[in-house]
């Protein structure tokens, strides 16, 4: 099982908030990932059973994805959202 979280920080330098959230989610797994851009930060935890899982992903400036989800018909969804072809090629189908 994975845990995904996100914060909107008051100031971009406030790293303590995500560290506290990831610490509180330690029961979901030992591996923690974090991605941030300005005041927005995504994080997640995963365990050994999710070894191949991907961390939060920045597709392009201004667009990031953090989810523990399955996307059906990914190509059509990416086309509708204007995501460049191949942006998700490294993610598990």
PDB file with one MODEL, atoms N, CA, C and O in Angstrom:
MODEL        1
ATOM      1  N   UNK A   1       0.844  -1.177   0.000  1.00  0.00           N
ATOM      2  CA  UNK A   1       0.000   0.000   0.000  1.00  0.00           C
ATOM      3  C   UNK A   1       0.887   1.237   0.000  1.00  0.00           C
ATOM      4  O   UNK A   1       1.915   1.268   0.677  1.00  0.00           O
ATOM      5  N   UNK A   2       0.498   2.241  -0.747  1.00  0.00           N
ATOM      6  CA  UNK A   2       1.208   3.511  -0.812  1.00  0.00           C
ATOM      7  C   UNK A   2       0.456   4.574  -0.043  1.00  0.00           C
ATOM      8  O   UNK A   2      -0.740   4.443   0.218  1.00  0.00           O
ATOM      9  N   UNK A   3       1.165   5.622   0.317  1.00  0.00           N
ATOM     10  CA  UNK A   3       0.556   6.813   0.899  1.00  0.00           C
ATOM     11  C   UNK A   3       1.029   7.995   0.072  1.00  0.00           C
ATOM     12  O   UNK A   3       2.227   8.145  -0.169  1.00  0.00           O
ATOM     13  N   UNK A   4       0.103   8.834  -0.365  1.00  0.00           N
ATOM     14  CA  UNK A   4       0.420  10.023  -1.153  1.00  0.00           C
ATOM     15  C   UNK A   4      -0.097  11.230  -0.390  1.00  0.00           C
ATOM     16  O   UNK A   4      -1.192  11.196   0.171  1.00  0.00           O
ATOM     17  N   UNK A   5       0.698  12.307  -0.369  1.00  0.00           N
ATOM     18  CA  UNK A   5       0.301  13.508   0.365  1.00  0.00           C
ATOM     19  C   UNK A   5       0.773  14.750  -0.376  1.00  0.00           C
ATOM     20  O   UNK A   5       1.627  14.679  -1.260  1.00  0.00           O
ATOM     21  N   UNK A   6       0.210  15.870  -0.005  1.00  0.00           N
ATOM     22  CA  UNK A   6       0.605  17.130  -0.609  1.00  0.00           C
ATOM     23  C   UNK A   6       0.391  18.275   0.356  1.00  0.00           C
ATOM     24  O   UNK A   6      -0.467  18.206   1.236  1.00  0.00           O
ATOM     25  N   UNK A   7       1.169  19.326   0.190  1.00  0.00           N
ATOM     26  CA  UNK A   7       1.068  20.523   1.013  1.00  0.00           C
ATOM     27  C   UNK A   7       1.169  21.763   0.141  1.00  0.00           C
ATOM     28  O   UNK A   7       1.858  21.773  -0.879  1.00  0.00           O
ATOM     29  N   UNK A   8       0.479  22.789   0.554  1.00  0.00           N
ATOM     30  CA  UNK A   8       0.653  24.114  -0.021  1.00  0.00           C
ATOM     31  C   UNK A   8       1.283  24.936   1.097  1.00  0.00           C
ATOM     32  O   UNK A   8       0.624  25.272   2.080  1.00  0.00           O
ATOM     33  N   UNK A   9       2.552  25.254   0.939  1.00  0.00           N
ATOM     34  CA  UNK A   9       3.299  25.907   2.011  1.00  0.00           C
ATOM     35  C   UNK A   9       3.171  27.419   1.927  1.00  0.00           C
ATOM     36  O   UNK A   9       2.980  27.985   0.851  1.00  0.00           O
ATOM     37  N   UNK A  10       3.283  28.069   3.094  1.00  0.00           N
ATOM     38  CA  UNK A  10       3.255  29.527   3.175  1.00  0.00           C
ATOM     39  C   UNK A  10       4.450  30.131   2.457  1.00  0.00           C
ATOM     40  O   UNK A  10       4.322  31.141   1.765  1.00  0.00           O
ATOM     41  N   UNK A  11       5.622  29.504   2.624  1.00  0.00           N
ATOM     42  CA  UNK A  11       6.852  29.988   1.990  1.00  0.00           C
ATOM     43  C   UNK A  11       7.604  28.778   1.435  1.00  0.00           C
ATOM     44  O   UNK A  11       7.643  27.733   2.084  1.00  0.00           O
ATOM     45  N   UNK A  12       8.205  28.899   0.240  1.00  0.00           N
ATOM     46  CA  UNK A  12       8.873  27.763  -0.388  1.00  0.00           C
ATOM     47  C   UNK A  12       9.945  27.108   0.470  1.00  0.00           C
ATOM     48  O   UNK A  12      10.219  25.923   0.277  1.00  0.00           O
ATOM     49  N   UNK A  13      10.561  27.811   1.398  1.00  0.00           N
ATOM     50  CA  UNK A  13      11.623  27.238   2.207  1.00  0.00           C
ATOM     51  C   UNK A  13      11.161  26.405   3.378  1.00  0.00           C
ATOM     52  O   UNK A  13      12.002  25.867   4.098  1.00  0.00           O
ATOM     53  N   UNK A  14       9.875  26.271   3.606  1.00  0.00           N
ATOM     54  CA  UNK A  14       9.349  25.534   4.756  1.00  0.00           C
ATOM     55  C   UNK A  14       9.349  24.035   4.496  1.00  0.00           C
ATOM     56  O   UNK A  14       8.315  23.462   4.151  1.00  0.00           O
ATOM     57  N   UNK A  15      10.499  23.401   4.658  1.00  0.00           N
ATOM     58  CA  UNK A  15      10.605  21.968   4.389  1.00  0.00           C
ATOM     59  C   UNK A  15      10.113  21.129   5.558  1.00  0.00           C
ATOM     60  O   UNK A  15       9.813  19.950   5.370  1.00  0.00           O
ATOM     61  N   UNK A  16      10.020  21.693   6.757  1.00  0.00           N
ATOM     62  CA  UNK A  16       9.640  20.919   7.936  1.00  0.00           C
ATOM     63  C   UNK A  16       8.259  20.290   7.804  1.00  0.00           C
ATOM     64  O   UNK A  16       8.042  19.181   8.293  1.00  0.00           O
ATOM     65  N   UNK A  17       7.339  20.963   7.166  1.00  0.00           N
ATOM     66  CA  UNK A  17       5.983  20.447   7.063  1.00  0.00           C
ATOM     67  C   UNK A  17       5.917  19.094   6.392  1.00  0.00           C
ATOM     68  O   UNK A  17       5.261  18.191   6.910  1.00  0.00           O
ATOM     69  N   UNK A  18       6.571  18.920   5.262  1.00  0.00           N
ATOM     70  CA  UNK A  18       6.526  17.636   4.558  1.00  0.00           C
ATOM     71  C   UNK A  18       7.298  16.580   5.322  1.00  0.00           C
ATOM     72  O   UNK A  18       6.889  15.419   5.330  1.00  0.00           O
ATOM     73  N   UNK A  19       8.391  16.935   5.960  1.00  0.00           N
ATOM     74  CA  UNK A  19       9.147  15.962   6.744  1.00  0.00           C
ATOM     75  C   UNK A  19       8.265  15.384   7.853  1.00  0.00           C
ATOM     76  O   UNK A  19       8.311  14.184   8.124  1.00  0.00           O
ATOM     77  N   UNK A  20       7.471  16.233   8.487  1.00  0.00           N
ATOM     78  CA  UNK A  20       6.572  15.776   9.552  1.00  0.00           C
ATOM     79  C   UNK A  20       5.478  14.868   9.001  1.00  0.00           C
ATOM     80  O   UNK A  20       5.141  13.860   9.622  1.00  0.00           O
ATOM     81  N   UNK A  21       4.923  15.215   7.843  1.00  0.00           N
ATOM     82  CA  UNK A  21       3.873  14.387   7.237  1.00  0.00           C
ATOM     83  C   UNK A  21       4.448  13.033   6.843  1.00  0.00           C
ATOM     84  O   UNK A  21       3.840  12.000   7.125  1.00  0.00           O
ATOM     85  N   UNK A  22       5.609  13.021   6.196  1.00  0.00           N
ATOM     86  CA  UNK A  22       6.222  11.749   5.792  1.00  0.00           C
ATOM     87  C   UNK A  22       6.585  10.901   7.007  1.00  0.00           C
ATOM     88  O   UNK A  22       6.478   9.676   6.955  1.00  0.00           O
ATOM     89  N   UNK A  23       7.011  11.534   8.098  1.00  0.00           N
ATOM     90  CA  UNK A  23       7.311  10.792   9.324  1.00  0.00           C
ATOM     91  C   UNK A  23       6.036  10.159   9.883  1.00  0.00           C
ATOM     92  O   UNK A  23       6.061   9.019  10.348  1.00  0.00           O
ATOM     93  N   UNK A  24       4.933  10.889   9.841  1.00  0.00           N
ATOM     94  CA  UNK A  24       3.654  10.368  10.343  1.00  0.00           C
ATOM     95  C   UNK A  24       3.155   9.201   9.488  1.00  0.00           C
ATOM     96  O   UNK A  24       2.394   8.364   9.974  1.00  0.00           O
ATOM     97  N   UNK A  25       3.572   9.136   8.232  1.00  0.00           N
ATOM     98  CA  UNK A  25       3.142   8.078   7.313  1.00  0.00           C
ATOM     99  C   UNK A  25       4.133   6.920   7.239  1.00  0.00           C
ATOM    100  O   UNK A  25       4.037   6.081   6.343  1.00  0.00           O
ATOM    101  N   UNK A  26       5.083   6.866   8.172  1.00  0.00           N
ATOM    102  CA  UNK A  26       6.141   5.846   8.136  1.00  0.00           C
ATOM    103  C   UNK A  26       5.595   4.423   8.099  1.00  0.00           C
ATOM    104  O   UNK A  26       6.255   3.528   7.571  1.00  0.00           O
ATOM    105  N   UNK A  27       4.424   4.201   8.641  1.00  0.00           N
ATOM    106  CA  UNK A  27       3.821   2.868   8.633  1.00  0.00           C
ATOM    107  C   UNK A  27       3.488   2.348   7.243  1.00  0.00           C
ATOM    108  O   UNK A  27       3.257   1.150   7.073  1.00  0.00           O
ATOM    109  N   UNK A  28       3.460   3.225   6.247  1.00  0.00           N
ATOM    110  CA  UNK A  28       3.144   2.811   4.877  1.00  0.00           C
ATOM    111  C   UNK A  28       4.363   2.289   4.126  1.00  0.00           C
ATOM    112  O   UNK A  28       4.222   1.700   3.055  1.00  0.00           O
ATOM    113  N   UNK A  29       5.549   2.498   4.672  1.00  0.00           N
ATOM    114  CA  UNK A  29       6.745   1.981   4.020  1.00  0.00           C
ATOM    115  C   UNK A  29       7.967   2.805   4.349  1.00  0.00           C
ATOM    116  O   UNK A  29       7.873   3.946   4.803  1.00  0.00           O
ATOM    117  N   UNK A  30       9.121   2.198   4.109  1.00  0.00           N
ATOM    118  CA  UNK A  30      10.384   2.834   4.467  1.00  0.00           C
ATOM    119  C   UNK A  30      10.857   3.839   3.430  1.00  0.00           C
ATOM    120  O   UNK A  30      11.611   4.755   3.760  1.00  0.00           O
ATOM    121  N   UNK A  31      10.426   3.686   2.178  1.00  0.00           N
ATOM    122  CA  UNK A  31      10.926   4.560   1.107  1.00  0.00           C
ATOM    123  C   UNK A  31      10.046   5.803   0.974  1.00  0.00           C
ATOM    124  O   UNK A  31       8.837   5.696   0.768  1.00  0.00           O
ATOM    125  N   UNK A  32      10.661   6.978   1.093  1.00  0.00           N
ATOM    126  CA  UNK A  32       9.923   8.236   0.976  1.00  0.00           C
ATOM    127  C   UNK A  32      10.424   9.010  -0.238  1.00  0.00           C
ATOM    128  O   UNK A  32      11.625   9.056  -0.502  1.00  0.00           O
ATOM    129  N   UNK A  33       9.496   9.615  -0.973  1.00  0.00           N
ATOM    130  CA  UNK A  33       9.804  10.461  -2.129  1.00  0.00           C
ATOM    131  C   UNK A  33       9.201  11.830  -1.884  1.00  0.00           C
ATOM    132  O   UNK A  33       8.190  11.965  -1.194  1.00  0.00           O
ATOM    133  N   UNK A  34       9.831  12.841  -2.454  1.00  0.00           N
ATOM    134  CA  UNK A  34       9.316  14.204  -2.321  1.00  0.00           C
ATOM    135  C   UNK A  34       9.623  14.989  -3.588  1.00  0.00           C
ATOM    136  O   UNK A  34      10.691  14.843  -4.182  1.00  0.00           O
ATOM    137  N   UNK A  35       8.667  15.828  -3.995  1.00  0.00           N
ATOM    138  CA  UNK A  35       8.826  16.724  -5.143  1.00  0.00           C
ATOM    139  C   UNK A  35       8.246  18.062  -4.745  1.00  0.00           C
ATOM    140  O   UNK A  35       7.186  18.120  -4.122  1.00  0.00           O
ATOM    141  N   UNK A  36       8.943  19.160  -5.104  1.00  0.00           N
ATOM    142  CA  UNK A  36       8.391  20.471  -4.785  1.00  0.00           C
ATOM    143  C   UNK A  36       8.685  21.460  -5.902  1.00  0.00           C
ATOM    144  O   UNK A  36       9.654  21.330  -6.650  1.00  0.00           O
ATOM    145  N   UNK A  37       7.819  22.442  -5.982  1.00  0.00           N
ATOM    146  CA  UNK A  37       7.975  23.537  -6.932  1.00  0.00           C
ATOM    147  C   UNK A  37       7.323  24.753  -6.288  1.00  0.00           C
ATOM    148  O   UNK A  37       6.097  24.840  -6.217  1.00  0.00           O
ATOM    149  N   UNK A  38       8.143  25.693  -5.817  1.00  0.00           N
ATOM    150  CA  UNK A  38       7.603  26.861  -5.135  1.00  0.00           C
ATOM    151  C   UNK A  38       6.878  26.438  -3.879  1.00  0.00           C
ATOM    152  O   UNK A  38       7.433  25.687  -3.078  1.00  0.00           O
ATOM    153  N   UNK A  39       5.660  26.896  -3.683  1.00  0.00           N
ATOM    154  CA  UNK A  39       4.944  26.591  -2.447  1.00  0.00           C
ATOM    155  C   UNK A  39       4.254  25.225  -2.443  1.00  0.00           C
ATOM    156  O   UNK A  39       3.675  24.844  -1.425  1.00  0.00           O
ATOM    157  N   UNK A  40       4.299  24.490  -3.533  1.00  0.00           N
ATOM    158  CA  UNK A  40       3.609  23.196  -3.628  1.00  0.00           C
ATOM    159  C   UNK A  40       4.613  22.067  -3.420  1.00  0.00           C
ATOM    160  O   UNK A  40       5.693  22.065  -4.010  1.00  0.00           O
ATOM    161  N   UNK A  41       4.242  21.114  -2.578  1.00  0.00           N
ATOM    162  CA  UNK A  41       5.095  19.946  -2.360  1.00  0.00           C
ATOM    163  C   UNK A  41       4.220  18.697  -2.312  1.00  0.00           C
ATOM    164  O   UNK A  41       3.188  18.671  -1.641  1.00  0.00           O
ATOM    165  N   UNK A  42       4.654  17.651  -3.041  1.00  0.00           N
ATOM    166  CA  UNK A  42       4.013  16.345  -3.017  1.00  0.00           C
ATOM    167  C   UNK A  42       4.993  15.371  -2.385  1.00  0.00           C
ATOM    168  O   UNK A  42       6.206  15.528  -2.520  1.00  0.00           O
ATOM    169  N   UNK A  43       4.473  14.377  -1.703  1.00  0.00           N
ATOM    170  CA  UNK A  43       5.323  13.350  -1.130  1.00  0.00           C
ATOM    171  C   UNK A  43       4.598  12.032  -1.099  1.00  0.00           C
ATOM    172  O   UNK A  43       3.398  11.953  -1.364  1.00  0.00           O
ATOM    173  N   UNK A  44       5.341  11.004  -0.773  1.00  0.00           N
ATOM    174  CA  UNK A  44       4.731   9.697  -0.676  1.00  0.00           C
ATOM    175  C   UNK A  44       5.643   8.715   0.011  1.00  0.00           C
ATOM    176  O   UNK A  44       6.850   8.929   0.120  1.00  0.00           O
ATOM    177  N   UNK A  45       5.055   7.644   0.468  1.00  0.00           N
ATOM    178  CA  UNK A  45       5.790   6.537   1.083  1.00  0.00           C
ATOM    179  C   UNK A  45       5.352   5.248   0.415  1.00  0.00           C
ATOM    180  O   UNK A  45       4.199   5.090   0.013  1.00  0.00           O
ATOM    181  N   UNK A  46       6.313   4.322   0.306  1.00  0.00           N
ATOM    182  CA  UNK A  46       5.992   3.013  -0.260  1.00  0.00           C
ATOM    183  C   UNK A  46       6.865   1.955   0.388  1.00  0.00           C
ATOM    184  O   UNK A  46       7.966   2.229   0.867  1.00  0.00           O
ATOM    185  N   UNK A  47       6.348   0.758   0.388  1.00  0.00           N
ATOM    186  CA  UNK A  47       7.049  -0.362   1.000  1.00  0.00           C
ATOM    187  C   UNK A  47       7.630  -1.288  -0.042  1.00  0.00           C
ATOM    188  O   UNK A  47       7.549  -1.006  -1.237  1.00  0.00           O
ATOM    189  N   UNK A  48       8.219  -2.395   0.397  1.00  0.00           N
ATOM    190  CA  UNK A  48       8.863  -3.346  -0.516  1.00  0.00           C
ATOM    191  C   UNK A  48       7.918  -3.911  -1.577  1.00  0.00           C
ATOM    192  O   UNK A  48       8.358  -4.213  -2.686  1.00  0.00           O
ATOM    193  N   UNK A  49       6.632  -4.061  -1.262  1.00  0.00           N
ATOM    194  CA  UNK A  49       5.701  -4.624  -2.247  1.00  0.00           C
ATOM    195  C   UNK A  49       5.427  -3.650  -3.386  1.00  0.00           C
ATOM    196  O   UNK A  49       4.884  -4.050  -4.416  1.00  0.00           O
ATOM    197  N   UNK A  50       5.792  -2.374  -3.221  1.00  0.00           N
ATOM    198  CA  UNK A  50       5.613  -1.356  -4.261  1.00  0.00           C
ATOM    199  C   UNK A  50       6.955  -0.910  -4.828  1.00  0.00           C
ATOM    200  O   UNK A  50       7.123   0.252  -5.198  1.00  0.00           O
ATOM    201  N   UNK A  51       7.909  -1.834  -4.895  1.00  0.00           N
ATOM    202  CA  UNK A  51       9.275  -1.514  -5.312  1.00  0.00           C
ATOM    203  C   UNK A  51       9.330  -0.808  -6.659  1.00  0.00           C
ATOM    204  O   UNK A  51      10.151   0.090  -6.841  1.00  0.00           O
ATOM    205  N   UNK A  52       8.484  -1.187  -7.603  1.00  0.00           N
ATOM    206  CA  UNK A  52       8.517  -0.577  -8.924  1.00  0.00           C
ATOM    207  C   UNK A  52       7.689   0.690  -9.048  1.00  0.00           C
ATOM    208  O   UNK A  52       7.605   1.268 -10.132  1.00  0.00           O
ATOM    209  N   UNK A  53       7.082   1.126  -7.964  1.00  0.00           N
ATOM    210  CA  UNK A  53       6.215   2.312  -8.018  1.00  0.00           C
ATOM    211  C   UNK A  53       7.036   3.558  -8.319  1.00  0.00           C
ATOM    212  O   UNK A  53       8.217   3.642  -7.983  1.00  0.00           O
ATOM    213  N   UNK A  54       6.388   4.516  -8.956  1.00  0.00           N
ATOM    214  CA  UNK A  54       7.069   5.739  -9.344  1.00  0.00           C
ATOM    215  C   UNK A  54       6.828   6.835  -8.318  1.00  0.00           C
ATOM    216  O   UNK A  54       5.747   6.915  -7.735  1.00  0.00           O
ATOM    217  N   UNK A  55       7.839   7.690  -8.090  1.00  0.00           N
ATOM    218  CA  UNK A  55       7.668   8.817  -7.182  1.00  0.00           C
ATOM    219  C   UNK A  55       6.816   9.905  -7.828  1.00  0.00           C
ATOM    220  O   UNK A  55       6.468   9.786  -9.003  1.00  0.00           O
ATOM    221  N   UNK A  56       6.473  10.957  -7.094  1.00  0.00           N
ATOM    222  CA  UNK A  56       5.778  12.082  -7.725  1.00  0.00           C
ATOM    223  C   UNK A  56       6.542  12.528  -8.966  1.00  0.00           C
ATOM    224  O   UNK A  56       7.772  12.580  -8.954  1.00  0.00           O
ATOM    225  N   UNK A  57       5.836  12.842 -10.013  1.00  0.00           N
ATOM    226  CA  UNK A  57       6.433  13.106 -11.318  1.00  0.00           C
ATOM    227  C   UNK A  57       6.103  14.510 -11.784  1.00  0.00           C
ATOM    228  O   UNK A  57       4.945  14.926 -11.758  1.00  0.00           O
ATOM    229  N   UNK A  58       7.122  15.240 -12.209  1.00  0.00           N
ATOM    230  CA  UNK A  58       6.907  16.535 -12.832  1.00  0.00           C
ATOM    231  C   UNK A  58       6.916  16.307 -14.334  1.00  0.00           C
ATOM    232  O   UNK A  58       7.959  15.997 -14.909  1.00  0.00           O
ATOM    233  N   UNK A  59       5.777  16.456 -14.965  1.00  0.00           N
ATOM    234  CA  UNK A  59       5.653  16.209 -16.398  1.00  0.00           C
ATOM    235  C   UNK A  59       6.268  17.362 -17.189  1.00  0.00           C
ATOM    236  O   UNK A  59       7.007  17.145 -18.149  1.00  0.00           O
ATOM    237  N   UNK A  60       5.960  18.562 -16.783  1.00  0.00           N
ATOM    238  CA  UNK A  60       6.501  19.771 -17.409  1.00  0.00           C
ATOM    239  C   UNK A  60       6.273  20.900 -16.406  1.00  0.00           C
ATOM    240  O   UNK A  60       5.483  20.742 -15.475  1.00  0.00           O
ATOM    241  N   UNK A  61       6.952  22.037 -16.579  1.00  0.00           N
ATOM    242  CA  UNK A  61       6.740  23.127 -15.626  1.00  0.00           C
ATOM    243  C   UNK A  61       5.248  23.451 -15.467  1.00  0.00           C
ATOM    244  O   UNK A  61       4.538  23.662 -16.450  1.00  0.00           O
ATOM    245  N   UNK A  62       4.794  23.486 -14.224  1.00  0.00           N
ATOM    246  CA  UNK A  62       3.402  23.810 -13.943  1.00  0.00           C
ATOM    247  C   UNK A  62       2.465  22.622 -13.930  1.00  0.00           C
ATOM    248  O   UNK A  62       1.278  22.793 -13.651  1.00  0.00           O
ATOM    249  N   UNK A  63       2.954  21.405 -14.225  1.00  0.00           N
ATOM    250  CA  UNK A  63       2.102  20.226 -14.247  1.00  0.00           C
ATOM    251  C   UNK A  63       2.822  19.080 -13.545  1.00  0.00           C
ATOM    252  O   UNK A  63       3.881  18.643 -13.995  1.00  0.00           O
ATOM    253  N   UNK A  64       2.256  18.596 -12.452  1.00  0.00           N
ATOM    254  CA  UNK A  64       2.849  17.485 -11.706  1.00  0.00           C
ATOM    255  C   UNK A  64       1.753  16.486 -11.364  1.00  0.00           C
ATOM    256  O   UNK A  64       0.578  16.838 -11.262  1.00  0.00           O
ATOM    257  N   UNK A  65       2.162  15.238 -11.190  1.00  0.00           N
ATOM    258  CA  UNK A  65       1.225  14.173 -10.866  1.00  0.00           C
ATOM    259  C   UNK A  65       1.756  13.418  -9.646  1.00  0.00           C
ATOM    260  O   UNK A  65       2.924  13.032  -9.610  1.00  0.00           O
ATOM    261  N   UNK A  66       0.906  13.212  -8.661  1.00  0.00           N
ATOM    262  CA  UNK A  66       1.228  12.381  -7.494  1.00  0.00           C
ATOM    263  C   UNK A  66      -0.013  11.561  -7.195  1.00  0.00           C
ATOM    264  O   UNK A  66      -1.034  12.108  -6.780  1.00  0.00           O
ATOM    265  N   UNK A  67       0.065  10.252  -7.403  1.00  0.00           N
ATOM    266  CA  UNK A  67      -1.122   9.425  -7.204  1.00  0.00           C
ATOM    267  C   UNK A  67      -0.733   7.976  -6.976  1.00  0.00           C
ATOM    268  O   UNK A  67       0.322   7.527  -7.425  1.00  0.00           O
ATOM    269  N   UNK A  68      -1.571   7.266  -6.294  1.00  0.00           N
ATOM    270  CA  UNK A  68      -1.510   5.822  -6.207  1.00  0.00           C
ATOM    271  C   UNK A  68      -2.768   5.362  -6.942  1.00  0.00           C
ATOM    272  O   UNK A  68      -3.796   5.075  -6.329  1.00  0.00           O
ATOM    273  N   UNK A  69      -2.660   5.299  -8.257  1.00  0.00           N
ATOM    274  CA  UNK A  69      -3.858   5.110  -9.074  1.00  0.00           C
ATOM    275  C   UNK A  69      -3.543   4.307 -10.331  1.00  0.00           C
ATOM    276  O   UNK A  69      -2.388   4.147 -10.725  1.00  0.00           O
ATOM    277  N   UNK A  70      -4.594   3.817 -10.932  1.00  0.00           N
ATOM    278  CA  UNK A  70      -4.509   3.176 -12.240  1.00  0.00           C
ATOM    279  C   UNK A  70      -5.270   4.057 -13.211  1.00  0.00           C
ATOM    280  O   UNK A  70      -6.432   4.386 -12.974  1.00  0.00           O
ATOM    281  N   UNK A  71      -4.627   4.439 -14.299  1.00  0.00           N
ATOM    282  CA  UNK A  71      -5.284   5.267 -15.319  1.00  0.00           C
ATOM    283  C   UNK A  71      -5.608   4.412 -16.533  1.00  0.00           C
ATOM    284  O   UNK A  71      -4.706   3.915 -17.208  1.00  0.00           O
ATOM    285  N   UNK A  72      -6.884   4.242 -16.807  1.00  0.00           N
ATOM    286  CA  UNK A  72      -7.304   3.535 -18.008  1.00  0.00           C
ATOM    287  C   UNK A  72      -7.320   4.515 -19.166  1.00  0.00           C
ATOM    288  O   UNK A  72      -7.586   5.703 -18.982  1.00  0.00           O
ATOM    289  N   UNK A  73      -7.034   4.015 -20.357  1.00  0.00           N
ATOM    290  CA  UNK A  73      -7.034   4.824 -21.580  1.00  0.00           C
ATOM    291  C   UNK A  73      -6.146   6.055 -21.417  1.00  0.00           C
ATOM    292  O   UNK A  73      -6.535   7.177 -21.739  1.00  0.00           O
ATOM    293  N   UNK A  74      -4.933   5.804 -20.902  1.00  0.00           N
ATOM    294  CA  UNK A  74      -3.967   6.864 -20.603  1.00  0.00           C
ATOM    295  C   UNK A  74      -3.662   7.746 -21.819  1.00  0.00           C
ATOM    296  O   UNK A  74      -3.557   8.965 -21.684  1.00  0.00           O
ATOM    297  N   UNK A  75      -3.520   7.143 -23.006  1.00  0.00           N
ATOM    298  CA  UNK A  75      -3.194   7.927 -24.196  1.00  0.00           C
ATOM    299  C   UNK A  75      -4.272   8.965 -24.502  1.00  0.00           C
ATOM    300  O   UNK A  75      -3.958  10.109 -24.832  1.00  0.00           O
ATOM    301  N   UNK A  76      -5.537   8.569 -24.394  1.00  0.00           N
ATOM    302  CA  UNK A  76      -6.633   9.512 -24.654  1.00  0.00           C
ATOM    303  C   UNK A  76      -6.660  10.611 -23.599  1.00  0.00           C
ATOM    304  O   UNK A  76      -6.886  11.777 -23.923  1.00  0.00           O
ATOM    305  N   UNK A  77      -6.431  10.248 -22.341  1.00  0.00           N
ATOM    306  CA  UNK A  77      -6.412  11.238 -21.274  1.00  0.00           C
ATOM    307  C   UNK A  77      -5.275  12.234 -21.476  1.00  0.00           C
ATOM    308  O   UNK A  77      -5.479  13.441 -21.345  1.00  0.00           O
ATOM    309  N   UNK A  78      -4.089  11.744 -21.793  1.00  0.00           N
ATOM    310  CA  UNK A  78      -2.953  12.637 -22.040  1.00  0.00           C
ATOM    311  C   UNK A  78      -3.228  13.559 -23.222  1.00  0.00           C
ATOM    312  O   UNK A  78      -2.888  14.742 -23.183  1.00  0.00           O
ATOM    313  N   UNK A  79      -3.840  13.024 -24.265  1.00  0.00           N
ATOM    314  CA  UNK A  79      -4.180  13.859 -25.414  1.00  0.00           C
ATOM    315  C   UNK A  79      -5.158  14.959 -25.059  1.00  0.00           C
ATOM    316  O   UNK A  79      -5.000  16.100 -25.491  1.00  0.00           O
ATOM    317  N   UNK A  80      -6.175  14.618 -24.267  1.00  0.00           N
ATOM    318  CA  UNK A  80      -7.179  15.607 -23.858  1.00  0.00           C
ATOM    319  C   UNK A  80      -6.581  16.683 -22.960  1.00  0.00           C
ATOM    320  O   UNK A  80      -7.034  17.827 -22.976  1.00  0.00           O
ATOM    321  N   UNK A  81      -5.560  16.321 -22.172  1.00  0.00           N
ATOM    322  CA  UNK A  81      -4.928  17.286 -21.269  1.00  0.00           C
ATOM    323  C   UNK A  81      -3.744  18.015 -21.896  1.00  0.00           C
ATOM    324  O   UNK A  81      -3.170  18.917 -21.286  1.00  0.00           O
ATOM    325  N   UNK A  82      -3.382  17.622 -23.113  1.00  0.00           N
ATOM    326  CA  UNK A  82      -2.262  18.274 -23.789  1.00  0.00           C
ATOM    327  C   UNK A  82      -0.904  17.854 -23.254  1.00  0.00           C
ATOM    328  O   UNK A  82       0.073  18.589 -23.398  1.00  0.00           O
ATOM    329  N   UNK A  83      -0.830  16.679 -22.640  1.00  0.00           N
ATOM    330  CA  UNK A  83       0.448  16.167 -22.137  1.00  0.00           C
ATOM    331  C   UNK A  83       1.246  15.648 -23.330  1.00  0.00           C
ATOM    332  O   UNK A  83       0.710  14.906 -24.153  1.00  0.00           O
ATOM    333  N   UNK A  84       2.516  16.028 -23.434  1.00  0.00           N
ATOM    334  CA  UNK A  84       3.322  15.608 -24.588  1.00  0.00           C
ATOM    335  C   UNK A  84       3.411  14.086 -24.709  1.00  0.00           C
ATOM    336  O   UNK A  84       3.472  13.388 -23.697  1.00  0.00           O
ATOM    337  N   UNK A  85       3.418  13.563 -25.953  1.00  0.00           N
ATOM    338  CA  UNK A  85       3.550  12.121 -26.151  1.00  0.00           C
ATOM    339  C   UNK A  85       4.836  11.616 -25.497  1.00  0.00           C
ATOM    340  O   UNK A  85       5.880  12.263 -25.592  1.00  0.00           O
ATOM    341  N   UNK A  86       4.761  10.485 -24.847  1.00  0.00           N
ATOM    342  CA  UNK A  86       5.939   9.886 -24.214  1.00  0.00           C
ATOM    343  C   UNK A  86       6.227  10.400 -22.822  1.00  0.00           C
ATOM    344  O   UNK A  86       7.142   9.888 -22.177  1.00  0.00           O
ATOM    345  N   UNK A  87       5.497  11.383 -22.320  1.00  0.00           N
ATOM    346  CA  UNK A  87       5.766  11.928 -20.982  1.00  0.00           C
ATOM    347  C   UNK A  87       5.583  10.877 -19.904  1.00  0.00           C
ATOM    348  O   UNK A  87       6.246  10.937 -18.868  1.00  0.00           O
ATOM    349  N   UNK A  88       4.690   9.905 -20.126  1.00  0.00           N
ATOM    350  CA  UNK A  88       4.439   8.864 -19.150  1.00  0.00           C
ATOM    351  C   UNK A  88       5.046   7.521 -19.573  1.00  0.00           C
ATOM    352  O   UNK A  88       4.682   6.482 -19.021  1.00  0.00           O
ATOM    353  N   UNK A  89       5.958   7.531 -20.536  1.00  0.00           N
ATOM    354  CA  UNK A  89       6.461   6.265 -21.072  1.00  0.00           C
ATOM    355  C   UNK A  89       7.208   5.430 -20.038  1.00  0.00           C
ATOM    356  O   UNK A  89       7.270   4.208 -20.172  1.00  0.00           O
ATOM    357  N   UNK A  90       7.781   6.064 -19.002  1.00  0.00           N
ATOM    358  CA  UNK A  90       8.520   5.324 -17.997  1.00  0.00           C
ATOM    359  C   UNK A  90       7.655   4.780 -16.885  1.00  0.00           C
ATOM    360  O   UNK A  90       8.153   4.068 -16.013  1.00  0.00           O
ATOM    361  N   UNK A  91       6.387   5.093 -16.890  1.00  0.00           N
ATOM    362  CA  UNK A  91       5.499   4.640 -15.813  1.00  0.00           C
ATOM    363  C   UNK A  91       4.887   3.302 -16.167  1.00  0.00           C
ATOM    364  O   UNK A  91       4.668   2.985 -17.337  1.00  0.00           O
ATOM    365  N   UNK A  92       4.614   2.524 -15.133  1.00  0.00           N
ATOM    366  CA  UNK A  92       3.975   1.228 -15.351  1.00  0.00           C
ATOM    367  C   UNK A  92       2.596   1.417 -15.947  1.00  0.00           C
ATOM    368  O   UNK A  92       1.865   2.332 -15.570  1.00  0.00           O
ATOM    369  N   UNK A  93       2.248   0.558 -16.867  1.00  0.00           N
ATOM    370  CA  UNK A  93       0.935   0.659 -17.526  1.00  0.00           C
ATOM    371  C   UNK A  93      -0.141   0.029 -16.701  1.00  0.00           C
ATOM    372  O   UNK A  93      -1.304   0.024 -17.104  1.00  0.00           O
TER     373      UNK A  93
ENDMDL
END
